[in-house]
């Protein structure tokens, strides 16, 4: 590694550490951490009611995972900066080589810390189901739903995730009315959770003989693929099963037997379907897994303080509820309405280049969470 690369790497690390320290209000977090340690050291702490003890311990654990690793990284970056300057002054190639190796390690440590700091929700580490539903706009919106499926599939596969179509409903002319995919890999839900909402496309319609501009909408809804939850029981008496033949193009197993499965959860009206497995048994197992994820998401929404905000965010699949705009005509621009992140390279985004948008949203929500959260007095 050239000296200019080492210097640049150290500067990038300093900027990244400073940004997180500022975003997370680290000085306040240090004080909160010290206060909690003092509370735990007080005489009689372990005699207090269990809920109080548990709250303090959980707050301390959360703050420790935030404060201690970042302070260690900041300390190591400064130490390597000092060694780098000494190596330059003394023209010591061995020292510079050692600093170069440490900078590479520090970059990996910082990237890992940043991701975990931003993905600290209860279900963030889970696999995910990603649903895409065409909205207002007819054939154009169904085509847009298929474009979104392609975009997410490319983004996720490039990032090392396994993507598998669970269910799909094709449009008669083009595209998809709806599709559900299973995404498997660490932090799949955490990465995708910020994509929930309505995505709006403006372009010259390829389905309009007059070449008029068309606005299309599609709703994206990620849910965590949770393991069996004792709080959520699938009571067979509350489930209604429908079996039917799979639709759409496929191999010899499609449209031959009633292998597709639809499950309705009668108390909530939640409906899930699966038709892409080769057997009814496998489709039923996958549909139950998807239903469990949907019911867990409903349970979480009931208990979240921002329940109304979540409802408003999803809303009707139409004009007022989009989270991100993709404009192909009369100009080219993708802009996220929540974070303000934008780019004129629309094709790169549609080819899976979602990192700037997803990272910006995660930083935004992590900052807001840390501002609202904190140890309870």
C-alpha positions as CSV (number, residue, x, y, z in Angstrom):
1,X,0.0,0.0,0.0
2,X,1.4,3.4,-1.0
3,X,1.9,6.1,1.7
4,X,-0.9,8.2,0.0
5,X,-3.3,5.2,0.3
6,X,-2.4,4.8,4.0
7,X,-2.9,8.5,4.7
8,X,-6.2,8.4,2.8
9,X,-7.3,5.3,4.7
10,X,-6.5,6.9,8.1
11,X,-8.4,10.1,7.1
12,X,-11.4,8.1,6.0
13,X,-11.4,6.2,9.3
14,X,-11.1,9.4,11.3
15,X,-14.0,11.0,9.4
16,X,-16.1,7.8,9.8
17,X,-15.5,7.6,13.6
18,X,-16.2,11.3,14.0
19,X,-19.4,11.0,12.1
20,X,-20.7,8.2,14.2
21,X,-19.5,9.8,17.5
22,X,-21.5,12.9,16.5
23,X,-24.5,11.0,15.2
24,X,-24.7,8.8,18.3
25,X,-24.0,11.7,20.7
26,X,-21.2,9.5,22.1
27,X,-20.4,11.9,25.0
28,X,-23.9,11.5,26.3
29,X,-23.8,7.7,25.8
30,X,-20.5,7.6,27.9
31,X,-22.2,9.5,30.7
32,X,-25.3,7.2,30.5
33,X,-23.0,4.1,30.6
34,X,-21.1,5.4,33.6
35,X,-24.4,6.2,35.4
36,X,-25.7,2.7,34.8
37,X,-22.5,1.2,36.1
38,X,-22.9,3.3,39.3
39,X,-26.5,2.1,39.7
40,X,-25.5,-1.5,39.4
41,X,-22.7,-1.0,42.0
42,X,-25.1,0.5,44.6
43,X,-25.9,-1.5,47.7
44,X,-29.2,-3.3,47.4
45,X,-29.3,-3.1,43.6
46,X,-29.7,-6.9,43.3
47,X,-32.6,-6.8,45.8
48,X,-34.6,-4.5,43.6
49,X,-37.6,-5.9,41.6
50,X,-36.5,-8.0,38.7
51,X,-38.1,-5.8,36.0
52,X,-36.0,-2.8,37.2
53,X,-32.8,-4.9,37.4
54,X,-33.5,-6.3,33.9
55,X,-34.1,-2.9,32.4
56,X,-30.8,-1.5,33.8
57,X,-28.8,-4.6,32.7
58,X,-30.3,-4.4,29.2
59,X,-29.6,-0.7,28.9
60,X,-26.0,-1.2,30.1
61,X,-25.5,-4.1,27.6
62,X,-26.8,-2.0,24.7
63,X,-24.7,1.0,25.6
64,X,-21.6,-1.1,26.1
65,X,-21.9,-2.6,22.7
66,X,-22.2,0.9,21.3
67,X,-19.6,2.8,23.3
68,X,-16.7,0.4,24.0
69,X,-16.0,-0.9,20.4
70,X,-16.1,2.6,18.9
71,X,-13.8,4.1,21.6
72,X,-11.4,1.2,20.9
73,X,-11.5,1.8,17.2
74,X,-10.9,5.6,17.7
75,X,-8.0,4.9,20.0
76,X,-6.4,2.5,17.5
77,X,-6.9,4.9,14.6
78,X,-5.0,7.6,16.5
79,X,-2.2,5.3,17.4
80,X,-1.8,4.2,13.8
81,X,-1.8,7.8,12.8
82,X,1.1,8.5,15.2
83,X,3.0,5.5,13.9
84,X,2.4,6.5,10.3
85,X,3.9,10.0,10.9
86,X,6.9,8.4,12.7
87,X,7.4,6.0,9.9
88,X,7.5,8.8,7.4
89,X,9.9,10.9,9.5
90,X,12.3,8.0,9.9
91,X,11.7,6.6,6.4
92,X,11.0,3.2,8.1
93,X,9.5,0.9,5.5
94,X,8.8,-1.8,8.1
95,X,6.7,0.5,10.3
96,X,4.8,1.8,7.2
97,X,4.1,-1.8,6.1
98,X,2.8,-2.6,9.6
99,X,0.6,0.5,9.6
100,X,-0.8,-0.5,6.2
101,X,-1.8,-3.9,7.5
102,X,-3.4,-2.4,10.6
103,X,-5.4,0.2,8.5
104,X,-6.8,-2.7,6.5
105,X,-7.9,-4.5,9.7
106,X,-9.3,-1.2,11.1
107,X,-11.4,-0.7,8.0
108,X,-13.0,-4.1,8.4
109,X,-13.6,-3.6,12.1
110,X,-15.2,-0.2,11.5
111,X,-17.4,-1.5,8.7
112,X,-18.6,-4.4,11.0
113,X,-19.2,-2.0,13.9
114,X,-21.1,0.5,11.7
115,X,-23.4,-2.2,10.3
116,X,-24.1,-3.7,13.7
117,X,-24.7,-0.3,15.3
118,X,-27.3,0.5,12.6
119,X,-28.9,-3.0,12.6
120,X,-29.6,-3.5,16.2
121,X,-33.4,-4.1,16.1
122,X,-34.9,-7.2,17.6
123,X,-35.5,-8.9,14.2
124,X,-32.8,-7.2,12.1
125,X,-30.6,-10.3,11.9
126,X,-33.4,-12.5,10.6
127,X,-34.0,-13.8,7.1
128,X,-36.8,-11.9,5.3
129,X,-39.8,-12.1,3.1
130,X,-40.1,-9.3,0.6
131,X,-43.5,-8.6,-1.0
132,X,-44.0,-6.4,-4.0
133,X,-47.6,-5.4,-5.1
134,X,-48.5,-3.4,-8.2
135,X,-50.7,-0.4,-7.5
136,X,-52.3,2.4,-9.4
137,X,-51.2,2.4,-13.1
138,X,-52.5,-0.8,-14.7
139,X,-50.1,-2.7,-16.9
140,X,-47.4,-0.1,-16.3
141,X,-47.5,-0.7,-12.6
142,X,-47.3,-4.4,-13.0
143,X,-44.3,-4.0,-15.2
144,X,-42.9,-1.6,-12.6
145,X,-43.4,-4.4,-9.9
146,X,-41.3,-6.7,-12.1
147,X,-38.6,-4.1,-12.5
148,X,-38.5,-3.7,-8.7
149,X,-38.2,-7.5,-8.3
150,X,-35.2,-7.4,-10.7
151,X,-33.6,-4.5,-8.8
152,X,-33.9,-6.1,-5.4
153,X,-32.8,-9.5,-6.7
154,X,-29.6,-8.0,-8.2
155,X,-28.9,-6.0,-5.1
156,X,-29.4,-8.9,-2.8
157,X,-27.5,-11.5,-4.9
158,X,-24.6,-9.2,-5.3
159,X,-24.5,-8.8,-1.5
160,X,-24.4,-12.5,-1.1
161,X,-28.0,-13.3,-0.1
162,X,-30.1,-16.2,-1.4
163,X,-33.3,-15.0,-3.1
164,X,-36.1,-17.4,-3.9
165,X,-39.6,-16.7,-5.3
166,X,-42.3,-18.0,-3.0
167,X,-45.4,-16.8,-4.8
168,X,-46.2,-14.7,-7.8
169,X,-49.3,-13.5,-9.7
170,X,-48.5,-12.5,-13.3
171,X,-50.4,-9.8,-15.2
172,X,-52.2,-10.9,-18.3
173,X,-50.2,-8.5,-20.5
174,X,-46.9,-7.9,-18.8
175,X,-45.2,-7.8,-15.4
176,X,-46.5,-9.0,-12.1
177,X,-49.5,-8.1,-10.0
178,X,-47.7,-9.3,-6.9
179,X,-44.7,-11.4,-5.9
180,X,-43.2,-12.6,-2.6
181,X,-39.6,-13.7,-2.3
182,X,-37.7,-15.3,0.5
183,X,-34.4,-13.7,1.3
184,X,-31.9,-15.7,3.3
185,X,-28.7,-14.4,4.9
186,X,-27.5,-12.5,7.9
187,X,-29.2,-9.2,8.5
188,X,-31.5,-9.6,5.5
189,X,-34.5,-8.0,7.2
190,X,-32.4,-5.2,8.8
191,X,-31.2,-4.2,5.3
192,X,-34.6,-4.3,3.7
193,X,-36.8,-2.9,6.4
194,X,-36.3,0.7,5.2
195,X,-37.6,-0.2,1.7
196,X,-41.2,-0.5,3.1
197,X,-43.5,1.8,1.4
198,X,-44.6,3.0,-2.1
199,X,-42.2,3.4,-4.9
200,X,-43.2,5.7,-7.8
201,X,-42.0,5.5,-11.4
202,X,-42.4,8.2,-14.0
203,X,-41.5,7.3,-17.6
204,X,-42.7,7.2,-21.2
205,X,-45.0,4.1,-21.2
206,X,-43.8,1.3,-23.4
207,X,-47.5,0.1,-23.5
208,X,-48.9,3.4,-24.8
209,X,-49.1,3.7,-28.6
210,X,-49.1,7.5,-28.2
211,X,-45.9,7.4,-26.2
212,X,-47.4,9.4,-23.3
213,X,-45.8,9.8,-19.9
214,X,-47.1,7.4,-17.3
215,X,-46.8,7.4,-13.5
216,X,-46.8,3.9,-11.9
217,X,-46.8,2.8,-8.3
218,X,-45.8,-0.4,-6.4
219,X,-45.7,-1.2,-2.7
220,X,-42.8,-2.9,-1.1
221,X,-43.3,-4.7,2.2
222,X,-40.5,-6.6,3.9
223,X,-41.2,-8.8,7.0
224,X,-38.8,-10.7,9.2
225,X,-38.8,-14.5,8.7
226,X,-39.0,-15.2,12.4
227,X,-38.5,-18.6,14.1
228,X,-41.4,-20.2,16.0
229,X,-42.6,-17.7,18.5
230,X,-44.3,-18.9,21.7
231,X,-46.4,-15.8,21.7
232,X,-47.8,-16.6,18.3
233,X,-49.6,-20.0,17.9
234,X,-51.0,-21.2,14.6
235,X,-54.3,-22.7,15.8
236,X,-55.5,-25.1,13.1
237,X,-59.1,-24.2,14.0
238,X,-58.3,-20.6,13.0
239,X,-56.8,-21.4,9.6
240,X,-58.6,-22.0,6.3
241,X,-56.7,-23.8,3.5
242,X,-57.4,-23.6,-0.2
243,X,-55.6,-25.8,-2.7
244,X,-55.4,-24.9,-6.4
245,X,-53.3,-25.2,-9.5
246,X,-50.2,-23.0,-9.8
247,X,-50.4,-20.1,-12.4
248,X,-47.9,-18.8,-14.8
249,X,-45.1,-20.4,-16.8
250,X,-43.4,-23.4,-15.2
251,X,-42.2,-26.9,-15.6
252,X,-44.1,-30.2,-15.7
253,X,-45.4,-29.7,-12.1
254,X,-47.2,-26.4,-12.9
255,X,-50.9,-26.5,-13.7
256,X,-51.1,-30.3,-13.4
257,X,-52.0,-30.8,-9.7
258,X,-53.5,-28.7,-7.0
259,X,-50.1,-28.0,-5.5
260,X,-50.5,-24.2,-4.7
261,X,-51.7,-23.4,-1.2
262,X,-53.6,-20.4,0.2
263,X,-53.9,-20.0,3.9
264,X,-56.4,-17.5,5.5
265,X,-55.9,-16.6,9.2
266,X,-59.6,-16.1,10.1
267,X,-59.2,-13.9,13.2
268,X,-57.1,-11.3,11.4
269,X,-58.1,-11.9,7.8
270,X,-54.4,-12.3,6.8
271,X,-54.0,-14.3,3.6
272,X,-50.8,-15.8,2.3
273,X,-50.2,-18.0,-0.7
274,X,-47.3,-20.1,-2.0
275,X,-47.2,-21.9,-5.4
276,X,-43.5,-22.0,-6.5
277,X,-42.5,-25.2,-4.7
278,X,-42.9,-28.5,-6.5
279,X,-45.2,-30.1,-4.0
280,X,-48.3,-29.2,-2.0
281,X,-46.5,-30.3,1.1
282,X,-43.6,-27.9,0.5
283,X,-45.9,-25.0,-0.5
284,X,-48.0,-25.5,2.7
285,X,-44.8,-25.4,4.8
286,X,-43.6,-22.3,3.2
287,X,-47.0,-20.6,3.4
288,X,-47.2,-21.4,7.1
289,X,-43.7,-19.8,7.5
290,X,-44.9,-16.7,5.7
291,X,-48.1,-16.5,7.7
292,X,-46.1,-16.7,10.9
293,X,-43.9,-13.8,9.7
294,X,-47.0,-11.7,8.8
295,X,-48.7,-12.4,12.2
296,X,-45.4,-11.5,14.0
297,X,-45.3,-8.2,12.1
298,X,-48.9,-7.5,13.1
299,X,-48.1,-8.2,16.7
300,X,-45.0,-5.9,16.6
301,X,-47.1,-3.1,15.1
302,X,-49.6,-3.3,17.8
303,X,-47.0,-2.6,20.4
304,X,-44.8,-0.1,18.7
305,X,-45.2,3.5,19.8
306,X,-45.1,4.7,16.1
307,X,-47.9,2.4,15.0
308,X,-49.7,5.3,13.3
309,X,-46.6,6.4,11.5
310,X,-46.1,2.9,10.1
311,X,-49.6,2.8,8.9
312,X,-49.3,6.2,7.2
313,X,-46.0,5.2,5.6
314,X,-47.6,2.2,3.9
315,X,-51.0,3.8,3.1
316,X,-52.7,3.6,-0.2
317,X,-50.6,2.6,-3.2
318,X,-51.0,5.9,-4.9
319,X,-49.9,9.5,-5.2
320,X,-49.3,10.8,-1.6
321,X,-47.5,7.8,0.0
322,X,-44.4,7.2,-2.0
323,X,-41.0,6.9,-0.1
324,X,-38.9,7.1,-3.3
325,X,-39.3,8.5,-6.7
326,X,-37.7,7.1,-9.9
327,X,-38.0,9.5,-12.8
328,X,-36.9,8.4,-16.3
329,X,-38.6,11.2,-18.2
330,X,-38.5,14.3,-18.7
331,X,-35.2,14.0,-16.7
332,X,-33.4,11.2,-14.9
333,X,-33.4,11.2,-11.1
334,X,-33.9,8.8,-8.2
335,X,-34.7,10.6,-4.9
336,X,-35.6,9.2,-1.5
337,X,-38.1,11.5,0.1
338,X,-37.1,10.6,3.7
339,X,-33.3,11.1,3.6
340,X,-33.0,13.4,0.6
341,X,-30.4,11.1,-1.0
342,X,-30.6,11.3,-4.8
343,X,-28.7,10.3,-8.0
344,X,-29.1,11.0,-11.7
345,X,-27.8,7.5,-12.5
346,X,-31.2,5.8,-12.6
347,X,-30.1,2.8,-14.5
348,X,-27.4,2.0,-11.9
349,X,-30.1,2.0,-9.2
350,X,-32.4,-0.2,-11.3
351,X,-29.5,-2.6,-11.8
352,X,-29.2,-3.1,-8.0
353,X,-27.2,0.0,-6.9
354,X,-29.2,0.6,-3.7
355,X,-26.4,0.9,-1.2
356,X,-26.4,4.7,-0.9
357,X,-30.1,4.7,-0.3
358,X,-30.2,1.8,2.2
359,X,-27.1,3.0,4.1
360,X,-28.5,6.6,4.4
361,X,-31.8,5.3,5.7
362,X,-30.1,3.1,8.3
363,X,-27.9,6.0,9.5
364,X,-31.0,8.2,9.6
365,X,-33.0,5.7,11.7
366,X,-30.1,4.8,13.9
367,X,-29.6,8.4,14.8
368,X,-33.3,9.0,15.5
369,X,-33.5,5.8,17.6
370,X,-30.5,6.8,19.7
371,X,-31.9,10.3,20.2
372,X,-35.3,8.9,21.4
373,X,-33.8,6.0,23.3
374,X,-31.7,6.0,26.4
375,X,-31.6,4.5,29.9
376,X,-34.9,4.8,31.7
377,X,-34.6,6.7,35.0
